[in-house]
Amino acid sequence: MNHERLRALFADAVTQDPPSPGLPDDDITRGRARRARHLRRRVAGSGAGAAALVAAALVVPASPLSLIEGERDGSPNSVQPAAATSLDGAPLSPEVADDPLLLEMWEAVSAVLPEDVHFAENPPVGVSQGPYGTPSIVLNLQRGDNGDREFWLNIYLAPARPDLDAFRPCTNPPPTSFTWQEPDECEEGRTNNDHWRIAAEVGTTGVTILENESASVIVQWDVMGADQSAYEILSKEHADTIADAALAVGERHDNDDLFNGIDLVGTLAAWPDVRADVEEALDLGPLTPVEPDDGAREGGVFDPETGALADIDEQWQSGTITARYTTEDGLNVDVLIWQKGRLYDTFCHDRLAGCAVLPGLSEESDETTGYHAASVYTPITGGSGVAVTLETGLSDGLPDSEESEEAPPDTAYLEFENKASYASNAVTEHIPWVGENPYTRADDR
Amino acid sequence: MLKIDEGSYREFVVARRRALLRTAYLLCGDWHLAEDLVQETLAKLYVAWRRVRRRDDADGYARRTLLNVYIDNSRRPWRREHATDTATDGSRQTVGVSTGDPADLADPGVRHRLLSALAELPARQRAVLVLRFWEDLSVEQVADLLNCRSGTVKSQTARGLDRLRDLLGTTTLAEMKEQL
């Protein structure tokens, strides 16, 4: 036998092709679904029901606990009261109506919306990212004669950074994220006003980023329904106008008004408490620090005593703190806390099964991760989050396919997932904030 | 993805789907699982299509993705293959009823014997054999696909062929080692 004979043997083995080979149309349908699944949009509003969608936008499988509405006071995953206040005929949520800065944003934006845009009755104009983090509003809008084209419009304000043009996703896309690798359209550069501007369309999502020395704005919109692109429902010129209006609001406020988030420096100092919280919540016995030997080590400073590996920009309170522990039974536990320097930065990490791209827009990793780890990722603000992962070696029964009919979730796996959720909640509630941690339960204060 | 890209994606699928399916079948030994592997591969290809097209590397990307999907899948306990035709006393024995040359393609037992023998091999070793002797890829190409050194591909090929020879009960495969 030689090379040709073995090849002939292989050829003989494949002579019985399956009776119903797949159809290209089905492959396209599955591809579209996969792409949509990668681009998890957080279609968030403050109305009832939106909270569950927020939780569903998690990068990694979320704990059922994190889907329980109102479980934590002040949680971004909690349903906000839907009492509406009327202003110029538009329903406003109490969060917007009672916040002078958000009201300013609303007034500025509503004044420049295209004339044929109408407000959907529900939910009311609300906050995009829960009541915390950077100022943001979300509008549920309709367009067209019959109001048959619907979209969500999110506007975020954030402090500016001095290196305005460092973010160049069109010409230098983040290598670990596919969103910026293949936008349908992408423009970057300085405007006539010398503002740094990025405008992109990725399928049914549009985004315009505008920044100057005073403030930064993200205008992001998502088309409901798959038949229209983002620019077909809101042109980039209209988005520019909205961004200009919002930026003018940001220019009237200082950074203290525009930022509210995790005190990463304080969190590192309090890491023994964080570790104790995780230990107590997991209830798996003492946690022993593991010295990092993966990519997470790069650029970080490791404290073997606490297990914390920190890479923090103290001036901007941005960066990561991660720690890996092992339980008495040999399970690995990863804790990761991160905060972006810019709201629009793409954040990926070796110990996170995906990337946080824009507020409310996350990517899943292409790698299959769900079957060996119980992981809970809690978005804290539009630019920060907490993730707790237990590497269990157990299957969650949902291995990367929306059509999976594999084994049902292992009950032991679900138990671990619950533990990860408890731990994530505990960390979220107790980490220091710039200002008061709004997630802290009232009885803990 | 724009429709124009879907058009080129569709062309690729029409042209290459059957070949991918056959390779997947030789890798996993089950047509239904092979179909699953190809579906997942093509879904991933769809997501990356624009990037892949720019690099003019659709075949390479699809092949690499199929391999990753297959190897990843082989690690999942609820899908792990089990060789069924082993001796009741626990020792390995030649599979099937034929004692003739496995290249005797007229023998209906040959196909079963080959697939059973392949199922005994570790996933990467099996992949090396399929890529080398079905896809006709060079040692270097296989090394690149599997992200390993050429020497590893050669040693895996030799071990795989040794194992096939043992399992198929023939010495003729030994000739192939000389051609590596």
Interface residues (C-beta under 8 A of the other chain):
Chain A: M1 N2 H3 R5 L6 R7 A8 L9 F10 A11 D12 A13 V14 Q16 D17 P18 P21 G22 P24 D26 D27 I28 R30 G31 R32 A33 R34 R35 H38 F178 Q181 E182 D184 G203 D366 E367 T368 Y371 S395 P399 D400 S401 E406 A407
Chain B: M1 L2 E6 Y9 R10 V13 V14 R17 R18 L21 R22 Y25 L26 W31 H32 A34 E35 V38 Q39 E40 L42 A43 K44 L45 Y46 V47 A48 W49 R50 R51 D72 R76 P77 W78 R79 D101 P102 A103 L105 V110 R111 L114 L115 V130 F133 W134 D136 T170 T172 L173 E175 M176 Q179
